Amino acid sequence: MLGLLPCPTLADSVADHFRKGSGCHIRQYNAAHLAGHPEQTVTEIALNPSALPNEPGLELLDLFVQVKGRNYEYHALAYCEPGPKQWSCGLEGDGGRFILTHEKQGTLRLTVGKGGLGFEGAQDFLTLYGDRGDDRVFLIPSVPAELCQ
């Protein structure tokens, strides 16, 4: 596994967290993990700071997801409202909501909202359900900037 970097304080904004050298967050699930979670469709999930300018009170992140049986990824822009203990984020185009919280060693915990997350891909649509299946909670470690998309 890639080396993990120290976690910033919870009071930091999402953008500050990414700027402190952690680069981005990526989690790739291996075959053993996926075999133990047969209802999980996500094979890789990544969070990057967006290249778009932030809006007042919001931090923008790019969320990328790859799933079983598809050789392309889904992307959505997330608008996050920083808070002292967690960040509430929504996907563009009413794509749903998720919560980001800090875990140990700079890992972020992404919890899909009860309404799920919807992605519009180049070829189809993808929904991660927040109330069923194994695609509800993701622990996503920080990785060095050179490994980011």
C-alpha positions as CSV (number, residue, x, y, z in Angstrom):
1,M,0.0,0.0,0.0
2,L,1.2,3.5,-0.7
3,G,2.6,5.5,2.2
4,L,0.0,7.6,4.1
5,L,0.6,11.1,5.2
6,P,-0.4,12.7,8.6
7,C,-3.9,14.0,9.0
8,P,-4.5,17.7,9.3
9,T,-6.8,19.2,12.0
10,L,-10.5,18.7,11.5
11,A,-11.0,22.5,11.3
12,D,-9.1,22.7,8.0
13,S,-11.2,23.2,4.9
14,V,-11.2,20.4,2.2
15,A,-8.9,22.6,0.0
16,D,-6.4,23.1,2.9
17,H,-6.3,19.4,3.5
18,F,-5.4,18.7,-0.1
19,R,-2.9,21.6,-0.3
20,K,-0.9,20.3,2.7
21,G,1.0,17.9,0.5
22,S,-1.4,14.9,0.5
23,G,-2.0,15.3,-3.2
24,C,-5.3,13.4,-3.5
25,H,-7.0,10.3,-2.2
26,I,-7.3,7.1,-4.2
27,R,-8.5,3.6,-3.2
28,Q,-8.1,0.6,-5.5
29,Y,-9.9,-2.5,-4.3
30,N,-8.1,-5.8,-5.0
31,A,-9.7,-9.1,-6.0
32,A,-9.6,-10.5,-2.4
33,H,-11.4,-7.4,-1.0
34,L,-14.0,-7.6,-3.8
35,A,-14.5,-11.3,-3.2
36,G,-15.3,-10.6,0.4
37,H,-17.7,-7.9,-0.6
38,P,-19.7,-9.4,-3.4
39,E,-22.3,-6.6,-3.5
40,Q,-19.5,-4.0,-4.0
41,T,-19.3,-2.7,-7.6
42,V,-16.7,0.0,-7.1
43,T,-13.2,-1.1,-8.0
44,E,-11.5,2.3,-7.6
45,I,-12.5,5.6,-6.1
46,A,-10.6,8.9,-6.2
47,L,-11.0,12.4,-4.8
48,N,-8.9,15.3,-6.2
49,P,-9.1,19.1,-5.6
50,S,-10.9,20.6,-8.6
51,A,-9.1,22.9,-11.0
52,L,-12.2,25.1,-11.0
53,P,-12.2,28.1,-8.7
54,N,-13.9,27.6,-5.4
55,E,-17.1,29.5,-4.7
56,P,-17.5,31.4,-1.4
57,G,-18.0,28.9,1.5
58,L,-17.6,25.9,-0.8
59,E,-14.7,23.8,-1.8
60,L,-14.8,21.9,-5.1
61,L,-13.6,18.3,-5.5
62,D,-13.5,15.9,-8.5
63,L,-14.9,12.5,-7.6
64,F,-13.9,9.6,-9.9
65,V,-15.3,6.1,-9.7
66,Q,-14.6,2.9,-11.7
67,V,-16.8,-0.2,-11.4
68,K,-16.8,-3.9,-12.2
69,G,-17.4,-4.8,-15.9
70,R,-16.7,-1.3,-17.3
71,N,-13.3,-0.1,-18.6
72,Y,-14.0,3.6,-18.2
73,E,-14.6,5.9,-15.2
74,Y,-17.4,8.1,-14.0
75,H,-16.7,11.6,-12.9
76,A,-18.7,14.2,-10.9
77,L,-17.9,17.6,-9.5
78,A,-18.6,17.8,-5.7
79,Y,-19.4,21.0,-3.8
80,C,-18.3,20.6,-0.2
81,E,-19.3,22.7,2.8
82,P,-16.4,22.5,5.3
83,G,-17.3,21.9,8.9
84,P,-15.3,21.4,12.1
85,K,-15.8,17.6,12.2
86,Q,-17.1,16.6,8.8
87,W,-17.7,18.0,5.3
88,S,-21.1,17.8,3.7
89,C,-20.8,17.4,-0.1
90,G,-23.2,17.3,-3.0
91,L,-22.7,16.3,-6.6
92,E,-23.5,18.7,-9.4
93,G,-26.8,18.3,-11.2
94,D,-28.6,16.9,-8.1
95,G,-26.4,13.8,-8.2
96,G,-26.8,13.2,-4.5
97,R,-24.9,13.9,-1.3
98,F,-22.1,12.4,0.8
99,I,-20.2,13.1,4.0
100,L,-16.4,13.3,4.3
101,T,-14.8,12.7,7.7
102,H,-11.2,12.2,8.7
103,E,-9.9,8.8,9.7
104,K,-6.4,7.8,10.8
105,Q,-3.3,8.9,8.9
106,G,-4.9,11.2,6.4
107,T,-7.5,8.7,5.2
108,L,-10.9,10.2,4.3
109,R,-14.2,8.3,5.0
110,L,-16.8,8.9,2.3
111,T,-20.3,8.0,3.4
112,V,-22.9,7.9,0.6
113,G,-26.1,9.7,1.5
114,K,-29.3,7.8,1.9
115,G,-30.5,9.1,-1.5
116,G,-27.4,7.6,-3.2
117,L,-25.0,9.2,-5.7
118,G,-25.7,9.4,-9.4
119,F,-23.1,9.7,-12.1
120,E,-23.6,10.4,-15.8
121,G,-21.0,8.7,-17.9
122,A,-20.2,9.0,-21.5
123,Q,-22.1,5.8,-22.2
124,D,-24.5,5.3,-19.4
125,F,-25.5,6.2,-15.8
126,L,-24.3,4.8,-12.5
127,T,-26.0,4.9,-9.1
128,L,-24.3,4.1,-5.8
129,Y,-27.1,3.4,-3.4
130,G,-26.8,4.8,0.1
131,D,-29.3,2.4,1.7
132,R,-28.2,-1.0,0.3
133,G,-25.2,-2.9,-1.1
134,D,-21.5,-2.6,-0.4
135,D,-21.0,0.8,-2.1
136,R,-22.0,2.9,0.8
137,V,-18.8,3.7,2.8
138,F,-15.3,4.1,1.4
139,L,-12.0,4.6,3.2
140,I,-9.8,6.5,0.8
141,P,-6.1,7.0,1.7
142,S,-4.1,10.0,0.7
143,V,-1.5,9.4,-2.0
144,P,1.4,11.5,-3.3
145,A,0.5,14.2,-5.9
146,E,2.4,12.3,-8.7
147,L,-0.2,9.5,-8.4
148,C,-3.2,11.8,-8.8
149,Q,-5.3,12.0,-11.9
